Amino acid sequence: MSGPVLCLVEVDDGEIAGPSQRALAVARSLASGPARADPERADPASAGLPADGGLTAVVFATLGGPADRAAADLAGQGVTELCVVASGELTCYAPVAWARAIEQLIAARSAAAVVAAATDRGAEVLAHLGALTGLPVAANCVAATATSDQNWRLLRHRWAGSLLEDAILAAPVALLTVAADAVAADAVADDGAVPEPASASPDASGQVVAPVSGGAMIPAADMPVTTFAPALQAADLRVRATQSAGQGGGMSLATARVVVGGGRGVGGPDGFAALEELAGLLGGVVGVSRVVTSQGWRPHRQQVGQTGTKISPELYLACGISGAIQHMAGCQSAKHIVAVNTDPDAPIMSRAEYAVIGDLNEVIPALVAAIRAAGGQE
Amino acid sequence: MDILVLVKRVPMVGGKMVLTADGQDVDTRLSGFTVSPHEECAVEEAVQVTERLGGTVTVLTLGPPEAADQLRDMLALGAHRGVLLETDGREWGPIATAAAIAAAIGELGPAAFPLILAGNEAADTGGYQVGIRLAHALGRPCVTGIKRLEVAGDLLRAWRDYGGGQEEFELALPAVVGVKEGINLPRYPSLPGRLRAKRAQIEVRKPAWQADGLRKIALRVPAGSAQRARVLGHGAGAVPELIRVLGDIGVLAPAGRAEADGTVA
């Protein structure tokens, strides 16, 4: 295959969704990688399109179609073609139909690889694509490099980012999902095991770095916008979202700037009042560890962790949380972690930046009182 | 309704990841094993459905002989039957796993399980694929990421989180559903459940391993986890210093921040 890299781009409220930005970064590094396929083997059938290399952003036009803003953003991200998949039958999200469309697009463009964010939709569509094509899917990648024709060197998450795996993928077309959240805020012990891709690489923290706008990128005028109408069967449309409703309004745990976390140390359902009060004062929300939800103290939607919500606040104030792997996988994108814990040897102490050694039921009310007192002096 | 639930034996990881010397696996000498939280919820959901509508719950896993322990754990939660697709301990990729499960279902009677539940993604690999690949092998519809499920006759309604709200699906049985933790609160095993699980006969089959194009070179622990937090102080006495740090981070309201800085300076 000598065609482009296809990247499934999810558009959220007119903008490229954050996880898709990271997917684009990995896709871009693949498209411009050192071991790109021989241009002379370009398929003449795809003349007029970026036949050799190139990066095709694939956007599904459901209702309304992609916003112009997203198109402009894509042009600034090294995308060489924006392909809008549209069909009268595709009025809502339908996982198999999306996969079928990409399968047909692989053939139409002689695509070398397909990259998608490991979101619910991206991971689901690529798994269907893997099943339809019989190809393997490498999940949760953070870096990818073509090493030879049909061979890729990958760095990917295991255990939601608590471990990294160096892997080799051999397949006619590489199907990759890109870790939707950031990786551990720890330096990756990279001794050159994965060659540094040109424009996307895990930085010292192992996070995929996606340049917001590249000066050397191709200007918007050079990015052709094409449409692709897949041939869909009834079976492809058997499963579809009958309703997709974003909630809007209210602060979400995933996007909160401050998260006040409570764990086993809170002691019971009544102990969260002080944490709620503090979160209110800091303009944040309360998040909890898995033990708290499995005890039924708080609802699961407040759980931070591998099987709960992944957060990326400016401050994560973790109170009475030991710092189990399952929990830390959900807060490794937090910019600053401050721990309040009675145990100076708790695992969280090696993940937090600052710590207060003590009982949260003493420290938090005192902190609330101090913030209130300071505010009241105005 | 007879329901099949897929589970996977994974190391029970605590506060720290430790790898074997060859970097191929998580060191489990000091840890136990468990199933992913998503899968425990899948078993609970299946048990709840059969409590309402009648029928049985079969749990199936592909793994080493010791994975029978995880099947017994699930039997203790109320599942009725355990099937082990026994491996020689090698890691199986999603393609081979789904193919082996599809073949086993063929032998167990494909019509026997109108509903197949899987955990959405395994804790260790997070592949998001086995349920979907199995659905294709069986020619069934599939939904994943599900946090609410309603079964009414031959119809299934399922909901998952989407963009801060929810996304709804409707599909006809037979179907495959990937569920996520939060769909229910799994019960604790009862004493009679434990005793029944201990005595239960586990059905064992031995599928053949196959490669699937993705090869692990080695695992590594992200470096730098040896840092230590800077201790700001002990108990309530640490509050002034804590306020200063919160101010530096920039999460105190401007007025409160200025005052707090003034207070503790």
Interface residues (C-beta under 8 A of the other chain):
Chain A: D12 Y93 P95 A118 D120 A123 E124 A127 H128 G130 A131 L132 G134 L135 P136 V137 A138 A139 N140 H157 R158 W159 A160 G161 S162 L163 L164 E165 D166 A167 I168 L169 A170 A171 T177 V183 A184 D186 A187 V188 A189 A193 G206 R238 V239 R240 A241 T242 Q243 S244 A245 G246 Q247 G248 G250 S252 A254 R257 V258 L281 L282 G283 G284 R290 T293 S294 G296 H300 R301 Q303 Q306 T307 G308 E314 L315 S322 G323 A324 I325 Q326 K335 H336 I337 V338 A339 P344 A346 P347 I348 M349 S350 R351 A352 E353 Y354 A355 V356 I357 G358 D359 E362 V363 A366 L367 A370 I371 A373 A374 G375 Q377 E378
Chain B: V13 G14 G15 K16 M17 L19 V26 S36 P37 H38 G93 P94 I95 A98 E121 A123 D124 T125 G126 G127 Y128 Q129 I132 R133 A135 H136 A137 P141 C142 V143 T144 G145 R160 D161 Y162 G163 G164 G165 Q166 E167 E168 F169 E170 L171 A172 K180 E181 G182 L185 P186 D212 G213 L214 R215 K216 I217 A218 L219 R220 V221 P222 A223 G224 S225 A226 Q227 R228 A229 R230 V231 L232 G233 H234 G235 A236 A238 V239 P240 L242 I243 V245 L246 I249 G250 V251 L252 A253 A255 G256 R257 E259 A260 T263
